[in-house]
Amino acid sequence: MAGVLVVLAFVAFLIEGASGSRFTLTNNCQYTVWPGLLSSAGIASLPTTGFALQSGESRSLDAPAAWSGRLWGRTHCSTDSAGKFTCGSGDCGSGSVECSGGGAAPPATLAEFTLAGSGGMDFYDVSLVDGYNLPMLVVPEGGSGGTCGSTGCLVDLNALCPSDLKVVLAQSDGGSEGVACKSACEAFGTPEYCCSGAYGNPNTCRPSSYSQFFKNACPRAYSYAYDDATSTFTCVTGSANYLITFCPSTTSQKSSGSNPQAVPATSNTSAMVYVGGEQASDGAALAVSRVPLLALALAVLSVIS
């Protein structure tokens, strides 16, 4: 009987080790941010798809193994007299605080994750491919392997945004405020900026002066669709939880132990491109299988008996 208990405890340990990661979202902005969360097609939703995060507040969410999707911050949100909830940037179109399957309307800074991806790795990035609306930092906590380090965009690009990309929101006092910065694809819609048509591959779709504006300010963030070499990061699956901070301070950046500057490509970097809101990858996502663990347990039990 003691041997059986040992085997069951061992199997439980392995299964626990194969569980997902925890996302902790923190708002360091001087204003309320409403995070939005969207799971990839066929992937179950997280416990919530949207909520309010007051200045200085944090909230943690547990993601299952093999979860993939994106997180972002909505700003300048309000509810009208009819009860409809909308946001000045990052709005998901649901009409409520919960996004309920709606994605971020560009422009929006995105944190993208694929847990338990190819090769037993988590893949993650911060993307400005759909534009920018607020600073964001992603820090793996306790992670190992791959290019397991911090990434994000620490700069307030709304103040620096070129005039032909800037999104301006009218204020009640008659003034206006820059609340987001469009991508060139969103602003102009041409194939060369959108990496579509004849430009739909990494050989023909090249960085533009507009994508370089984002890249110079945020070297580790995606600046256009094929910006994989310096923008995709990996940690061994199950080794890390992830801290996502809106408006990260210099202190939070230093505490991560890694400065988000550009890094060289590595052999285990997987190409991750979002097309129409869904993720495509050069390696199929691998769910953590429980079957081998149960087979192992049964084999050991047969020996004991």
PyMOL commands that set and color helices and strands:
alter all, ss='L'
color gray80, all
select helices_A, chain A and resi 2-17+118-120+184-188+191-194+197-199+209-217+250-255+291-304
alter helices_A, ss='H'
color red, helices_A
select strands_A, chain A and resi 22-27+34-39+58-62+68-79+85-89+110-114+121-127+136-141+151-153+166-170+176-181+233-236+241-246+272-275+278-281
alter strands_A, ss='S'
color yellow, strands_A
deselect
rebuild
show_as cartoon
